[in-house]
Amino acid sequence: MSQAVLEKTDLETFRKEVRSWLSTNFPRSLENQGMIMFAEGRGPDGSDFLRWKKIMAEKGWGTPTWPKEYGGGGLTRPEARVLQEELNRIGAFNPIGGMGIAMFGPTLLEYGNEEIGRASRRERV
């Protein structure tokens, strides 16, 4: 079997795992809400939103391509793409974001070192 076929098989297995996890964990009350909640001023104060944010963080899927040791999912880019496709398919969204996720974290991952990483983790705790 070629590498491409193996990768496709692995991704399809991963897709099934994602679908199963999402069907168990995503609160249907948030379906197709995403950024609309914020635009309408409803914000992240509901219990379903907070639960969704917590379980996505615990899974590491709020920052899916970040290494697991830094709180991420440790996913490959193709796996992260599958995750996003499956979130989109059911009207789900990633509840974790902001400047730290979009800019600070990636900068540390690219240019930081273990000493900076330890200091950053220490400040958050």
MODELLER restraints for C-alpha pairs under 7 A, 6 or more apart:
rsr = mdl.restraints
at = mdl.atoms
rsr.add(forms.Gaussian(group=physical.xy_distance, feature=features.Distance(at['CA:11:A'], at['CA:79:A']), mean=6.56, stdev=0.5))
rsr.add(forms.Gaussian(group=physical.xy_distance, feature=features.Distance(at['CA:15:A'], at['CA:82:A']), mean=6.26, stdev=0.5))
rsr.add(forms.Gaussian(group=physical.xy_distance, feature=features.Distance(at['CA:18:A'], at['CA:83:A']), mean=6.56, stdev=0.5))
rsr.add(forms.Gaussian(group=physical.xy_distance, feature=features.Distance(at['CA:19:A'], at['CA:86:A']), mean=6.64, stdev=0.5))
rsr.add(forms.Gaussian(group=physical.xy_distance, feature=features.Distance(at['CA:26:A'], at['CA:52:A']), mean=6.48, stdev=0.5))
rsr.add(forms.Gaussian(group=physical.xy_distance, feature=features.Distance(at['CA:27:A'], at['CA:48:A']), mean=6.19, stdev=0.5))
rsr.add(forms.Gaussian(group=physical.xy_distance, feature=features.Distance(at['CA:27:A'], at['CA:52:A']), mean=6.89, stdev=0.5))
rsr.add(forms.Gaussian(group=physical.xy_distance, feature=features.Distance(at['CA:31:A'], at['CA:91:A']), mean=4.95, stdev=0.5))
rsr.add(forms.Gaussian(group=physical.xy_distance, feature=features.Distance(at['CA:31:A'], at['CA:92:A']), mean=5.56, stdev=0.5))
rsr.add(forms.Gaussian(group=physical.xy_distance, feature=features.Distance(at['CA:32:A'], at['CA:91:A']), mean=4.42, stdev=0.5))
rsr.add(forms.Gaussian(group=physical.xy_distance, feature=features.Distance(at['CA:32:A'], at['CA:92:A']), mean=6.21, stdev=0.5))
rsr.add(forms.Gaussian(group=physical.xy_distance, feature=features.Distance(at['CA:34:A'], at['CA:93:A']), mean=5.50, stdev=0.5))
rsr.add(forms.Gaussian(group=physical.xy_distance, feature=features.Distance(at['CA:37:A'], at['CA:43:A']), mean=5.58, stdev=0.5))
rsr.add(forms.Gaussian(group=physical.xy_distance, feature=features.Distance(at['CA:44:A'], at['CA:50:A']), mean=6.83, stdev=0.5))
rsr.add(forms.Gaussian(group=physical.xy_distance, feature=features.Distance(at['CA:53:A'], at['CA:95:A']), mean=5.35, stdev=0.5))
rsr.add(forms.Gaussian(group=physical.xy_distance, feature=features.Distance(at['CA:53:A'], at['CA:96:A']), mean=6.42, stdev=0.5))
rsr.add(forms.Gaussian(group=physical.xy_distance, feature=features.Distance(at['CA:56:A'], at['CA:62:A']), mean=5.58, stdev=0.5))
rsr.add(forms.Gaussian(group=physical.xy_distance, feature=features.Distance(at['CA:59:A'], at['CA:73:A']), mean=6.56, stdev=0.5))
rsr.add(forms.Gaussian(group=physical.xy_distance, feature=features.Distance(at['CA:60:A'], at['CA:71:A']), mean=5.76, stdev=0.5))
rsr.add(forms.Gaussian(group=physical.xy_distance, feature=features.Distance(at['CA:60:A'], at['CA:72:A']), mean=4.29, stdev=0.5))
rsr.add(forms.Gaussian(group=physical.xy_distance, feature=features.Distance(at['CA:60:A'], at['CA:73:A']), mean=3.97, stdev=0.5))
rsr.add(forms.Gaussian(group=physical.xy_distance, feature=features.Distance(at['CA:61:A'], at['CA:72:A']), mean=6.41, stdev=0.5))
rsr.add(forms.Gaussian(group=physical.xy_distance, feature=features.Distance(at['CA:61:A'], at['CA:73:A']), mean=5.14, stdev=0.5))
rsr.add(forms.Gaussian(group=physical.xy_distance, feature=features.Distance(at['CA:62:A'], at['CA:94:A']), mean=5.98, stdev=0.5))
rsr.add(forms.Gaussian(group=physical.xy_distance, feature=features.Distance(at['CA:62:A'], at['CA:95:A']), mean=6.93, stdev=0.5))
rsr.add(forms.Gaussian(group=physical.xy_distance, feature=features.Distance(at['CA:62:A'], at['CA:96:A']), mean=5.13, stdev=0.5))
rsr.add(forms.Gaussian(group=physical.xy_distance, feature=features.Distance(at['CA:63:A'], at['CA:72:A']), mean=4.90, stdev=0.5))
rsr.add(forms.Gaussian(group=physical.xy_distance, feature=features.Distance(at['CA:63:A'], at['CA:73:A']), mean=6.33, stdev=0.5))
rsr.add(forms.Gaussian(group=physical.xy_distance, feature=features.Distance(at['CA:64:A'], at['CA:72:A']), mean=5.36, stdev=0.5))
rsr.add(forms.Gaussian(group=physical.xy_distance, feature=features.Distance(at['CA:64:A'], at['CA:73:A']), mean=4.29, stdev=0.5))
rsr.add(forms.Gaussian(group=physical.xy_distance, feature=features.Distance(at['CA:64:A'], at['CA:74:A']), mean=6.13, stdev=0.5))
rsr.add(forms.Gaussian(group=physical.xy_distance, feature=features.Distance(at['CA:64:A'], at['CA:75:A']), mean=5.58, stdev=0.5))
rsr.add(forms.Gaussian(group=physical.xy_distance, feature=features.Distance(at['CA:64:A'], at['CA:80:A']), mean=5.98, stdev=0.5))
rsr.add(forms.Gaussian(group=physical.xy_distance, feature=features.Distance(at['CA:65:A'], at['CA:72:A']), mean=6.29, stdev=0.5))
rsr.add(forms.Gaussian(group=physical.xy_distance, feature=features.Distance(at['CA:65:A'], at['CA:73:A']), mean=5.89, stdev=0.5))
rsr.add(forms.Gaussian(group=physical.xy_distance, feature=features.Distance(at['CA:65:A'], at['CA:74:A']), mean=5.18, stdev=0.5))
rsr.add(forms.Gaussian(group=physical.xy_distance, feature=features.Distance(at['CA:65:A'], at['CA:75:A']), mean=4.79, stdev=0.5))
rsr.add(forms.Gaussian(group=physical.xy_distance, feature=features.Distance(at['CA:65:A'], at['CA:76:A']), mean=6.09, stdev=0.5))
rsr.add(forms.Gaussian(group=physical.xy_distance, feature=features.Distance(at['CA:65:A'], at['CA:77:A']), mean=6.58, stdev=0.5))
rsr.add(forms.Gaussian(group=physical.xy_distance, feature=features.Distance(at['CA:65:A'], at['CA:80:A']), mean=6.56, stdev=0.5))
rsr.add(forms.Gaussian(group=physical.xy_distance, feature=features.Distance(at['CA:66:A'], at['CA:72:A']), mean=4.28, stdev=0.5))
rsr.add(forms.Gaussian(group=physical.xy_distance, feature=features.Distance(at['CA:66:A'], at['CA:73:A']), mean=6.06, stdev=0.5))
rsr.add(forms.Gaussian(group=physical.xy_distance, feature=features.Distance(at['CA:66:A'], at['CA:74:A']), mean=5.45, stdev=0.5))
rsr.add(forms.Gaussian(group=physical.xy_distance, feature=features.Distance(at['CA:67:A'], at['CA:73:A']), mean=6.36, stdev=0.5))
rsr.add(forms.Gaussian(group=physical.xy_distance, feature=features.Distance(at['CA:67:A'], at['CA:74:A']), mean=4.46, stdev=0.5))
rsr.add(forms.Gaussian(group=physical.xy_distance, feature=features.Distance(at['CA:68:A'], at['CA:74:A']), mean=5.01, stdev=0.5))
rsr.add(forms.Gaussian(group=physical.xy_distance, feature=features.Distance(at['CA:87:A'], at['CA:93:A']), mean=5.81, stdev=0.5))
